[in-house]
Amino acid sequence: MDPAGDLLYKIAFASLRSIAPAPARDILALTGSEQGFFETPASTLSAVMSRRSRLFDEDYRRTLLEKARRECDFIASYNIRPIYFTDPEYPQRLLEIPDAPLMIYTLGECDLNRSHMISIVGTRHLTPYGADFINRCVADLAQMLAEPPVIVSGLAYGADVTAHQAAISNSLPTIGVLAHGLNTIYPAAHRQIAAEMVRGGGMLLTDYTSAENIHRGNFLARNRIVAGLTDCTIVAESATKGGALVTARLAGDYSRDVFALPGRTSDRFSQGCNGLIASNMAQLVTSAEDIIKAMRWPIKPVEATTGSLFPELTEQEQAILDFLNEKPDCQLNMISANIGIPVGKLMSILIDMEFRGLVIPYPGGKYRPA
């Protein structure tokens, strides 16, 4: 099969309703390939699979192929990169979750199997407290980790876009998981940041084709990818209900680490985080150090700082040292008279030189070079 034809059948197969990798593999094992699935009569499929299903309906499968052809044209026109669940570059973390999509569509170049992948989520009504935490946390992760992390979020208002912007500011790749096809950006106000993400080594990612309409349920469904794509999820702020809590619960179900920023009990957008911590669904986090320690990720080696063997001196300091090398054990007044520095100013300079280890004071107001 030619690559274009292979992609056509894979896109169509991935569009089957509610199909995950495990049943997909079972079907492919029986039909031989994606093309085999679409070319096998419905009656034969029912007999082979030992059950009847609307997925086997020939009109339904024909419709999927027609849509897949249009999607192939869209992909080719806009340099979209489709990644199938059997491709080596498919994110391996995502394959660990039971409801992973068979196909993801990506724009941008980012390694989806990097060592450290972190999702940061939270309320759309982010407060200065939450924003400050996200900015500090991302900056410190970039500074401290031996291998820079990839920051993942949903490109929504509030915590999501703040996390993406913080990643860009700290030269970290960041991935926006969308709840719609790559033919649009929602919200439209984030088109510029989306472009910056792609240009900065990040990526836009979705499991929706360009032909699919935006539905409210898509936003909750895409949270499984935000949670499953990463090693851990950080909830910056959340009320008692919201998509961030859904993502946190999914991450927990997927055996991922979950962290939550605590806040005052009277603050509406800290109540969700406090609840996650109180119910042991999330670890309390206040800094990047908490995350690094919990995840046991290696940090950058501390660079040893060594003092210069030949510290830079001002002209006056050099003159003082030259004089003391010629005539050690001189008193303050003699030094002042010989090099022309007033006693008051000379005392200040000598004290500073003493702290820097350049001269040594002796009883009687005398000095020697160190």
TIFIMI-441101 format. One line per 3 residues: their letters; for each residue y, z, x of N, C-alpha, C, O. Coordinates in steps of 0.05 Angstrom, whole numbers. Layout:
REM TIFIMI-441101
a = Y Z X Y Z X Y Z X Y Z X ~ ...
This chain:
REM TIFIMI-441101
mdp = -24 0 17 0 0 0 25 0 18 26 14 37 ~ 45 -16 10 69 -17 26 85 9 21 82 22 0 ~ 102 17 40 117 43 38 133 45 12 134 66 0
agd = 146 23 4 163 23 -20 146 28 -45 153 44 -62 ~ 122 15 -46 105 19 -68 93 47 -69 90 60 -90 ~ 87 57 -45 76 85 -42 97 105 -53 90 123 -67
lly = 122 101 -45 144 119 -55 147 117 -85 151 138 -98 ~ 145 93 -96 148 90 -125 128 107 -139 135 122 -158 ~ 103 106 -131 82 121 -145 85 151 -140 79 168 -157
kia = 94 159 -117 98 187 -111 121 199 -128 118 221 -138 ~ 143 184 -131 165 193 -147 156 196 -176 162 216 -189 ~ 141 177 -186 131 178 -213 112 201 -217 113 215 -237
fas = 94 204 -198 74 226 -200 88 253 -199 80 272 -213 ~ 108 256 -182 123 281 -179 139 287 -205 147 310 -209 ~ 143 267 -221 159 271 -246 142 280 -269 152 286 -291
lrs = 116 283 -265 98 293 -286 108 321 -294 114 338 -277 ~ 109 327 -319 120 352 -329 103 376 -319 79 377 -321 ~ 118 396 -307 106 422 -300 82 420 -282 64 436 -285
iap = 81 401 -265 59 399 -246 66 411 -219 88 405 -209 ~ 49 427 -208 53 440 -183 33 430 -163 15 415 -170 ~ 36 438 -137 18 427 -117 -12 431 -122 -28 413 -117
apa = -20 454 -131 -49 459 -135 -62 440 -155 -81 427 -147 ~ -52 438 -179 -64 419 -198 -60 390 -189 -76 373 -194 ~ -37 385 -175 -32 358 -165 -54 349 -146 -64 326 -146
rdi = -62 367 -128 -83 361 -109 -110 356 -123 -125 339 -115 ~ -115 371 -144 -140 368 -159 -140 340 -172 -161 326 -171 ~ -118 331 -184 -117 305 -196 -120 283 -175 -135 264 -179
lal = -106 286 -153 -107 265 -132 -135 264 -119 -144 242 -111 ~ -149 287 -118 -176 286 -107 -195 270 -125 -214 258 -115 ~ -189 270 -151 -206 256 -169 -198 226 -173 -216 209 -178
tgs = -173 220 -170 -163 193 -174 -160 177 -148 -157 153 -149 ~ -160 191 -126 -158 178 -100 -130 175 -89 -126 176 -65 ~ -111 172 -106 -83 169 -97 -65 170 -122 -73 170 -145
eqg = -38 170 -116 -19 170 -137 -21 143 -153 -19 143 -178 ~ -24 122 -139 -27 96 -152 -52 95 -169 -53 85 -191 ~ -73 107 -158 -98 109 -174 -95 124 -200 -106 117 -220
ffe = -78 145 -199 -73 160 -224 -60 143 -245 -67 144 -268 ~ -41 126 -236 -26 110 -256 -42 85 -265 -36 74 -286 ~ -61 77 -250 -76 53 -257 -102 60 -271 -116 42 -281
tpa = -109 85 -272 -134 93 -286 -129 96 -316 -109 108 -324 ~ -146 84 -333 -142 86 -362 -142 115 -371 -156 132 -359 ~ -128 121 -393 -126 148 -403 -153 160 -410 -159 183 -405
stl = -171 143 -422 -197 153 -429 -213 161 -405 -228 181 -406 ~ -211 146 -383 -225 153 -359 -214 178 -346 -229 195 -337 ~ -187 181 -347 -175 206 -336 -185 230 -351 -191 251 -339
sav = -186 228 -377 -195 251 -394 -224 258 -387 -231 281 -387 ~ -240 237 -383 -268 242 -377 -271 254 -349 -287 273 -345 ~ -256 243 -330 -258 253 -302 -248 282 -300 -259 298 -287
msr = -225 287 -314 -213 314 -313 -226 333 -332 -220 357 -332 ~ -244 323 -349 -258 340 -369 -239 353 -389 -244 375 -398 ~ -217 340 -395 -198 351 -414 -178 328 -422 -175 309 -407
rsr = -167 332 -445 -146 313 -455 -119 325 -448 -115 349 -449 ~ -100 308 -442 -73 317 -435 -53 295 -441 -59 271 -438 ~ -29 303 -450 -8 283 -455 0 270 -429 11 247 -429
lfd = -4 283 -407 2 271 -381 -13 246 -376 -5 229 -360 ~ -36 242 -389 -52 219 -385 -44 196 -403 -55 173 -400 ~ -27 201 -422 -18 180 -441 -7 156 -425 11 159 -408
edy = -17 132 -432 -9 108 -417 21 101 -421 34 92 -402 ~ 31 105 -445 60 99 -449 77 119 -433 98 111 -422 ~ 69 144 -432 84 164 -417 84 157 -388 105 159 -374
rrt = 61 149 -377 59 143 -349 75 117 -342 86 115 -321 ~ 75 98 -361 90 74 -357 120 80 -356 135 68 -340 ~ 129 98 -373 157 106 -373 165 119 -347 187 115 -336
lle = 147 136 -336 152 149 -310 155 128 -288 172 131 -270 ~ 139 107 -288 141 87 -268 167 71 -270 179 64 -250 ~ 176 66 -294 201 52 -298 225 68 -287 242 58 -274
kar = 224 94 -293 245 112 -282 244 114 -252 264 115 -238 ~ 219 114 -242 216 116 -213 227 91 -198 238 94 -177 ~ 224 68 -211 236 44 -199 266 46 -196 278 39 -176
rec = 279 56 -217 308 59 -216 316 80 -196 336 77 -182 ~ 299 101 -193 305 122 -173 302 111 -144 317 118 -126 ~ 283 93 -140 280 80 -114 305 64 -107 313 65 -83
dfi = 316 51 -126 341 36 -121 364 54 -114 379 49 -96 ~ 366 77 -128 387 96 -123 384 108 -95 403 111 -80 ~ 360 115 -88 354 127 -61 362 108 -39 374 116 -19
asy = 355 82 -42 361 62 -22 391 58 -20 401 53 2 ~ 405 59 -42 434 53 -42 451 76 -30 472 70 -19 ~ 441 100 -32 458 123 -23 445 139 0 453 162 5
nir = 426 127 13 414 140 37 402 168 31 404 186 47 ~ 391 170 7 377 195 -1 350 196 13 337 175 15 ~ 343 219 22 317 222 35 298 237 17 301 262 14
piy = 278 224 6 258 239 -10 236 251 8 228 238 27 ~ 228 275 2 207 288 18 186 298 -1 190 314 -19 ~ 162 287 3 139 292 -14 124 317 -4 125 323 20
ftd = 109 330 -22 97 356 -14 75 353 6 66 373 18 ~ 65 328 11 45 324 32 58 315 58 43 311 78 ~ 84 310 59 98 302 83 100 325 103 104 348 94
pey = 98 320 129 99 341 148 126 356 149 127 379 156 ~ 148 342 141 174 354 141 181 370 116 202 382 114 ~ 162 369 97 166 385 73 167 415 81 151 424 97
pqr = 186 431 70 188 459 78 163 475 72 154 478 50 ~ 151 485 94 126 499 91 128 525 76 109 533 62 ~ 151 538 77 155 562 61 153 556 31 142 572 16
lle = 164 533 24 164 525 -4 135 520 -14 129 525 -38 ~ 118 510 3 90 505 -5 75 531 -10 54 530 -23 ~ 86 553 -1 72 579 -6 76 589 -34 61 607 -43
ipd = 95 578 -49 100 588 -76 85 571 -96 81 547 -92 ~ 75 583 -118 57 568 -136 71 546 -152 57 528 -161 ~ 97 548 -156 111 529 -172 130 511 -156 151 503 -165
apl = 122 504 -132 138 487 -115 140 459 -126 120 450 -138 ~ 162 445 -123 164 417 -133 148 399 -115 145 404 -91 ~ 137 377 -126 122 358 -111 140 341 -93 132 331 -72
miy = 165 337 -103 184 320 -88 211 333 -88 220 344 -108 ~ 224 333 -65 252 341 -63 268 318 -53 258 301 -37 ~ 293 317 -61 311 295 -53 333 308 -37 346 327 -46
tlg = 338 297 -13 357 310 5 378 290 15 374 266 17 ~ 401 302 20 423 287 33 433 303 56 443 326 52 ~ 431 292 80 439 307 104 415 311 122 392 307 114
ecd = 420 320 146 399 324 166 398 354 173 415 364 187 ~ 377 367 163 374 395 170 344 401 170 329 393 152 ~ 335 415 190 307 422 193 300 443 172 310 466 173
lnr = 283 436 153 276 454 131 255 475 139 247 491 123 ~ 247 473 164 227 492 175 237 508 198 222 515 216 ~ 263 512 199 276 529 220 264 557 219 253 566 199
shm = 266 571 242 254 598 244 266 618 225 252 635 214 ~ 293 617 221 306 637 205 321 623 182 340 608 186 ~ 312 628 158 324 616 134 332 640 115 315 656 108
isi = 357 641 108 367 663 92 382 653 67 399 635 70 ~ 375 663 44 390 656 20 409 679 13 402 702 14 ~ 433 671 6 454 691 -2 463 683 -30 473 661 -34
vgt = 460 701 -48 467 696 -76 483 719 -87 486 740 -75 ~ 493 714 -111 509 736 -123 525 725 -147 522 702 -156 ~ 542 742 -157 558 735 -181 578 713 -175 587 709 -153
rhl = 584 698 -197 606 678 -195 633 692 -195 653 680 -188 ~ 633 718 -203 658 733 -204 660 751 -179 665 775 -182 ~ 657 740 -156 656 755 -131 682 770 -127 704 759 -130
tpy = 680 796 -119 703 812 -113 710 810 -83 693 801 -68 ~ 733 819 -75 740 820 -47 719 836 -30 714 830 -7 ~ 708 857 -43 687 873 -29 663 856 -22 653 857 0
gad = 653 840 -42 630 823 -37 636 801 -18 620 794 -1 ~ 660 789 -21 667 767 -3 669 776 26 661 762 44 ~ 681 800 30 684 811 57 656 815 70 652 810 93
fin = 637 825 53 610 830 64 597 804 72 585 802 93 ~ 599 783 55 586 758 61 598 746 87 583 737 104 ~ 625 746 89 637 735 113 630 750 138 624 737 159
rcv = 630 776 137 622 792 160 593 788 167 586 785 191 ~ 576 788 147 547 786 152 540 760 164 525 759 184 ~ 551 738 154 544 711 165 555 709 193 541 698 210
adl = 580 718 197 591 716 224 575 732 245 570 723 267 ~ 566 756 237 550 772 255 522 761 260 511 762 282 ~ 510 749 239 484 736 243 486 713 262 469 709 280
aqm = 508 698 260 512 675 278 516 685 306 507 672 325 ~ 530 707 310 536 718 336 512 732 349 509 730 373 ~ 496 745 333 475 763 344 448 750 347 434 757 366
lae = 440 733 329 413 723 330 408 703 353 425 687 359 ~ 385 705 365 378 687 387 376 659 377 384 640 392 ~ 366 655 353 365 628 341 382 629 316 376 644 298
ppv = 403 613 314 421 613 291 405 608 265 388 591 264 ~ 412 623 244 398 619 218 410 596 202 431 586 208 ~ 395 588 182 405 569 162 411 585 137 395 601 128
ivs = 435 581 126 444 596 102 440 578 77 449 556 76 ~ 425 589 58 418 574 34 431 587 9 431 612 7 ~ 442 571 -8 453 581 -33 454 558 -54 443 536 -49
gla = 468 563 -76 467 544 -98 492 528 -103 494 514 -124 ~ 512 530 -86 537 515 -88 553 522 -114 571 507 -122 ~ 547 545 -126 562 553 -150 587 568 -141 591 573 -118
yga = 604 575 -161 627 591 -155 619 618 -145 597 627 -149 ~ 638 632 -132 634 660 -125 618 663 -99 625 652 -78 ~ 596 678 -101 580 685 -77 569 660 -64 568 658 -39
dvt = 559 640 -79 547 617 -68 565 602 -49 559 598 -26 ~ 588 593 -60 606 577 -44 618 593 -21 624 582 0 ~ 621 619 -25 631 636 -3 611 637 20 619 636 43
ahq = 585 638 14 564 637 34 565 610 49 562 610 74 ~ 567 588 34 568 562 47 593 560 65 590 550 88 ~ 616 569 56 640 567 72 638 585 97 647 577 118
aai = 626 608 94 623 626 117 605 613 138 610 615 162 ~ 584 600 129 566 586 148 581 564 163 578 562 187 ~ 596 548 148 612 527 161 631 538 181 634 527 203
sns = 645 560 174 664 572 192 652 582 218 665 584 238 ~ 626 589 217 612 599 240 592 579 252 574 586 267 ~ 597 553 245 581 531 256 551 534 251 535 527 268
lpt = 544 545 228 516 547 220 509 525 199 526 519 183 ~ 485 514 201 477 495 180 473 510 153 464 533 153 ~ 480 498 132 478 510 105 467 490 85 476 467 86
igv = 450 499 67 437 482 48 445 490 20 443 513 12 ~ 454 471 4 461 475 -24 438 465 -41 433 441 -41 ~ 426 482 -56 404 474 -74 417 469 -102 428 487 -114
lah = 414 444 -111 428 435 -135 410 436 -159 386 435 -157 ~ 423 439 -183 408 439 -208 410 413 -222 408 411 -247 ~ 414 391 -207 418 365 -218 412 344 -196 407 352 -173
gln = 413 319 -203 408 298 -184 431 295 -164 453 306 -168 ~ 427 280 -143 447 276 -122 467 254 -130 484 246 -113 ~ 467 245 -154 487 226 -164 513 240 -171 533 227 -178
tiy = 513 267 -171 538 282 -178 538 308 -163 518 316 -151 ~ 561 321 -164 564 348 -153 575 366 -175 596 359 -187 ~ 562 388 -180 572 407 -200 573 435 -187 553 444 -176
paa = 596 449 -189 621 440 -201 635 419 -184 632 419 -159 ~ 650 402 -197 664 381 -183 684 391 -162 690 378 -142 ~ 694 416 -166 713 428 -147 700 432 -120 715 436 -100
hrq = 674 431 -118 660 437 -93 651 411 -79 634 413 -61 ~ 662 388 -86 654 363 -73 662 363 -44 647 354 -27 ~ 685 374 -38 695 374 -10 677 391 7 670 384 29
iaa = 671 415 -3 654 433 13 626 422 16 614 425 37 ~ 617 407 -4 590 395 -2 590 374 20 571 372 35 ~ 612 358 21 614 338 43 615 351 70 602 342 89
emv = 629 374 72 631 388 98 603 399 106 596 399 129 ~ 588 408 86 561 418 92 544 397 104 530 402 124 ~ 544 373 92 528 351 102 537 343 130 520 338 147
rgg = 563 340 134 573 332 160 568 353 181 565 346 205 ~ 566 378 174 562 400 193 533 406 199 527 428 209 ~ 515 388 194 487 392 200 471 406 178 448 415 182
gml = 484 409 155 470 421 132 459 400 113 453 378 122 ~ 455 408 88 441 390 70 446 398 41 451 421 34 ~ 445 377 24 444 381 -5 415 375 -13 404 355 -4
ltd = 403 391 -30 375 389 -36 370 393 -66 383 411 -78 ~ 353 378 -78 346 381 -106 319 371 -112 308 354 -97 ~ 307 380 -134 282 368 -143 286 351 -168 267 343 -181
yts = 311 346 -175 318 330 -198 325 302 -189 338 298 -169 ~ 317 282 -205 325 255 -200 353 249 -211 364 265 -226 ~ 364 227 -203 391 220 -212 392 214 -242 413 214 -254
aen = 369 208 -254 368 200 -282 368 225 -301 372 222 -325 ~ 362 248 -290 359 272 -307 386 284 -313 403 287 -296 ~ 389 292 -338 414 305 -348 415 334 -338 394 346 -333
ihr = 439 344 -336 443 372 -329 438 390 -353 451 387 -374 ~ 419 408 -351 413 427 -372 418 455 -361 415 460 -337 ~ 424 473 -379 429 501 -371 404 513 -357 406 528 -338
gnf = 381 505 -368 356 516 -356 351 507 -327 336 520 -313 ~ 363 485 -320 360 475 -292 369 495 -272 357 498 -250 ~ 390 510 -279 402 528 -259 384 552 -253 382 562 -231
lar = 369 561 -274 350 582 -269 325 571 -255 314 584 -238 ~ 317 546 -262 294 534 -249 298 530 -220 280 534 -204 ~ 322 521 -212 327 516 -184 327 541 -167 324 540 -142
nri = 330 565 -179 329 590 -164 303 595 -150 302 609 -130 ~ 281 583 -161 255 586 -148 256 573 -120 243 582 -102 ~ 271 551 -118 274 537 -92 291 554 -73 284 556 -49
vag = 313 565 -83 330 582 -66 314 605 -55 317 612 -32 ~ 297 617 -72 281 640 -63 258 631 -45 253 644 -25 ~ 245 610 -53 221 601 -38 226 588 -12 208 587 5
ltd = 250 577 -8 256 562 16 262 580 39 263 571 62 ~ 267 606 34 277 624 55 259 647 61 240 653 46 ~ 265 661 83 250 684 91 259 709 76 243 727 70
cti = 284 710 69 295 733 54 318 725 37 331 704 42 ~ 323 741 17 346 736 -1 364 760 -1 355 783 -3 ~ 390 755 1 410 776 1 427 773 -25 438 751 -30
vae = 428 794 -40 445 794 -64 470 809 -57 470 833 -52 ~ 493 794 -57 518 806 -49 530 823 -71 537 846 -66 ~ 532 813 -95 542 828 -118 529 816 -143 524 792 -144
sat = 524 832 -163 513 823 -188 517 843 -210 515 867 -205 ~ 522 834 -234 522 852 -257 493 857 -264 475 849 -249 ~ 488 870 -286 460 877 -294 444 853 -303 420 855 -305
kgg = 458 831 -308 444 806 -315 457 783 -299 480 784 -293 ~ 441 763 -294 452 740 -280 431 726 -263 409 736 -258 ~ 438 701 -255 420 685 -239 412 697 -213 390 692 -203
alv = 430 713 -201 424 725 -175 401 744 -177 384 746 -159 ~ 399 759 -199 377 778 -203 351 762 -208 330 771 -199 ~ 353 739 -221 329 723 -225 319 713 -197 295 714 -192
tar = 337 705 -180 329 696 -154 317 719 -138 297 715 -124 ~ 328 742 -140 317 766 -126 289 772 -135 272 778 -119 ~ 285 771 -162 258 777 -172 238 756 -164 215 762 -157
lag = 247 731 -164 229 709 -154 222 713 -125 199 710 -117 ~ 242 720 -109 237 725 -80 216 747 -76 199 745 -60 ~ 219 768 -92 200 790 -91 172 781 -99 152 788 -86
dys = 170 765 -120 144 754 -128 132 736 -107 107 735 -105 ~ 149 723 -92 139 705 -70 134 720 -44 129 708 -23 ~ 135 747 -45 131 764 -21 152 759 0 146 761 24
rdv = 176 753 -9 199 751 10 214 778 10 213 793 -9 ~ 228 783 32 244 807 34 269 803 17 281 781 17 ~ 278 824 3 302 823 -13 320 845 -5 312 868 -1
fal = 346 838 -2 366 858 6 388 857 -15 394 837 -27 ~ 401 880 -19 423 882 -38 445 899 -27 440 920 -15 ~ 470 891 -32 493 906 -23 500 927 -44 505 920 -67
pgr = 499 953 -36 505 974 -56 535 975 -62 552 965 -46 ~ 542 987 -84 570 990 -91 573 1014 -109 554 1029 -114 ~ 598 1019 -117 603 1042 -134 590 1038 -162 589 1016 -172
tsd = 580 1060 -173 566 1058 -199 585 1050 -221 576 1039 -241 ~ 611 1053 -217 630 1045 -237 638 1016 -236 651 1005 -254 ~ 630 1002 -214 637 974 -211 616 956 -225 592 957 -218
rfs = 625 940 -243 608 924 -259 590 905 -242 566 903 -247 ~ 602 893 -222 588 874 -206 573 886 -182 565 872 -163 ~ 570 912 -183 552 926 -164 528 938 -179 509 946 -166
qgc = 529 939 -205 508 952 -220 481 938 -217 460 951 -216 ~ 481 911 -216 456 897 -212 444 903 -185 419 907 -183 ~ 460 903 -164 450 909 -137 440 938 -136 419 943 -125
ngl = 455 956 -147 447 984 -147 420 987 -161 403 1003 -153 ~ 416 972 -183 391 973 -198 368 962 -181 346 974 -182 ~ 372 941 -166 351 930 -149 343 951 -128 319 954 -122
ias = 362 964 -117 357 984 -96 342 1008 -108 323 1018 -97 ~ 352 1018 -131 340 1041 -144 311 1037 -153 295 1055 -152 ~ 305 1012 -160 278 1005 -169 260 996 -146 238 987 -151
nma = 270 998 -122 255 990 -98 248 960 -98 229 952 -85 ~ 264 944 -112 261 915 -111 276 903 -88 272 879 -82 ~ 295 918 -77 311 908 -55 317 930 -35 318 954 -43
qlv = 320 923 -10 328 942 11 359 943 11 372 923 8 ~ 369 967 16 398 970 18 407 956 44 396 960 65 ~ 429 941 42 440 927 65 470 931 65 484 928 45
tsa = 481 936 89 510 938 92 520 921 115 544 918 119 ~ 501 910 131 510 894 154 488 875 163 465 877 154 ~ 495 857 181 476 839 192 454 854 208 431 846 208
edi = 462 876 220 443 892 236 420 901 218 397 902 227 ~ 425 909 193 404 918 175 384 896 171 360 901 170 ~ 394 871 167 376 849 162 359 842 187 335 839 185
ika = 372 841 209 358 834 234 337 855 240 315 847 249 ~ 343 880 236 323 901 242 300 899 223 277 901 231 ~ 305 895 197 284 894 177 266 869 181 242 871 178
mrw = 278 847 189 263 822 193 251 820 220 234 803 225 ~ 259 838 238 249 839 266 254 812 280 236 802 294 ~ 277 802 276 285 777 289 297 783 316 312 802 319
pik = 291 766 336 302 771 363 332 765 364 342 747 352 ~ 346 782 379 375 778 383 380 766 410 363 765 428 ~ 405 757 413 413 745 439 412 767 460 420 790 455
pve = 404 760 484 405 780 506 434 787 512 452 770 512 ~ 438 813 518 465 822 524 473 813 552 458 818 571 ~ 495 798 554 503 789 580 516 811 596 535 824 587
att = 506 816 620 517 837 637 544 829 646 549 806 655 ~ 563 848 645 590 842 655 594 857 681 590 881 683 ~ 601 843 701 605 855 728 635 852 735 648 832 730
gsl = 645 874 747 673 873 756 676 856 780 658 852 796 ~ 699 845 783 705 828 806 706 844 832 718 866 832 ~ 694 833 853 696 847 879 724 845 890 732 861 907
fpe = 739 826 881 766 822 891 785 821 867 793 799 858 ~ 792 844 855 809 844 832 836 831 837 847 833 859 ~ 846 818 817 873 806 820 894 827 822 894 847 807
lte = 913 823 841 934 843 845 961 830 841 965 806 846 ~ 980 847 832 1007 837 831 1019 838 859 1007 849 878 ~ 1042 826 862 1055 826 889 1061 854 898 1058 860 921
qeq = 1070 871 880 1076 899 887 1051 914 895 1052 929 914 ~ 1030 910 879 1005 924 886 994 915 913 985 931 929 ~ 996 889 919 987 878 945 1004 890 967 994 896 989
ail = 1030 892 962 1048 903 983 1041 933 989 1042 941 1012 ~ 1034 948 968 1027 976 971 1001 978 988 1000 994 1007 ~ 981 962 981 956 963 996 960 954 1025 948 965 1043
dfl = 976 933 1030 981 924 1057 994 947 1073 986 951 1096 ~ 1013 961 1061 1026 982 1076 1007 1005 1081 1007 1016 1103 ~ 991 1013 1061 972 1035 1065 950 1028 1085 940 1046 1099
nek = 943 1003 1087 923 995 1107 934 998 1135 919 1004 1154 ~ 960 994 1138 973 997 1164 979 1027 1170 977 1036 1193 ~ 988 1041 1149 996 1069 1153 984 1086 1131 998 1093 1112
pdc = 958 1093 1133 946 1110 1113 957 1138 1114 971 1145 1133 ~ 952 1153 1093 961 1180 1089 992 1182 1088 1003 1203 1095 ~ 1004 1161 1078 1033 1163 1074 1040 1176 1048 1026 1173 1028
qln = 1063 1191 1048 1071 1204 1024 1087 1184 1006 1095 1163 1015 ~ 1090 1192 981 1103 1175 961 1130 1165 970 1136 1141 967 ~ 1147 1184 980 1174 1176 988 1174 1155 1010 1190 1136 1010
mis = 1156 1158 1030 1154 1139 1052 1146 1111 1042 1157 1091 1050 ~ 1126 1111 1023 1117 1085 1012 1140 1072 998 1145 1047 1001 ~ 1155 1088 982 1178 1077 967 1199 1065 985 1210 1043 980
ani = 1205 1080 1007 1226 1070 1025 1219 1045 1040 1236 1028 1045 ~ 1193 1043 1047 1185 1020 1063 1180 994 1047 1184 972 1058 ~ 1172 996 1022 1167 971 1007 1188 966 985 1186 946 971
gip = 1207 985 982 1229 980 965 1224 982 935 1236 968 919 ~ 1205 1000 928 1200 1005 899 1209 1033 892 1202 1052 906 ~ 1226 1036 871 1235 1063 864 1212 1082 859 1190 1073 850
vgk = 1216 1107 865 1195 1127 864 1182 1129 836 1158 1130 833 ~ 1199 1128 815 1188 1130 788 1169 1108 781 1148 1112 771 ~ 1177 1083 788 1160 1060 782 1136 1060 800 1114 1053 792
lms = 1140 1069 825 1118 1070 844 1095 1089 835 1072 1083 837 ~ 1104 1112 824 1084 1131 814 1067 1119 792 1042 1122 791 ~ 1080 1104 773 1065 1091 752 1045 1070 762 1022 1069 753
ili = 1054 1055 782 1036 1034 794 1012 1047 808 990 1038 806 ~ 1018 1069 823 997 1083 838 976 1095 820 952 1095 826 ~ 985 1106 797 966 1118 778 947 1096 767 923 1101 764
dme = 959 1073 760 943 1051 750 923 1042 772 900 1036 766 ~ 932 1040 796 915 1031 818 893 1052 823 871 1044 831 ~ 899 1077 819 879 1098 822 856 1095 802 833 1097 809
frg = 864 1090 776 843 1086 756 826 1061 761 803 1060 753 ~ 838 1041 774 823 1017 780 808 1019 806 795 999 814 ~ 809 1042 819 794 1046 843 805 1032 867 790 1026 886
lvi = 831 1028 868 844 1014 890 855 1033 911 857 1026 935 ~ 864 1056 902 875 1076 921 863 1104 914 853 1109 892 ~ 864 1121 934 854 1148 930 877 1168 936 888 1167 958
pyp = 884 1186 918 905 1206 923 894 1230 939 870 1237 936 ~ 910 1241 955 903 1265 971 924 1286 968 947 1280 959 ~ 918 1311 974 938 1333 971 963 1327 988 962 1314 1009
ggk = 985 1336 978 1010 1332 992 1024 1306 984 1042 1297 997 ~ 1014 1294 962 1027 1269 952 1021 1245 970 1037 1226 971 ~ 998 1246 984 991 1224 1002 970 1206 989 956 1214 971
yrp = 970 1181 998 951 1161 987 938 1145 1009 949 1140 1031 ~ 913 1138 1004 898 1120 1022 886 1097 1006 881 1100 982 ~ 883 1074 1019 869 1052 1004 840 1060 1000 827 1073 1017
a = 828 1052 977 801 1060 970 781 1045 988 757 1048 985
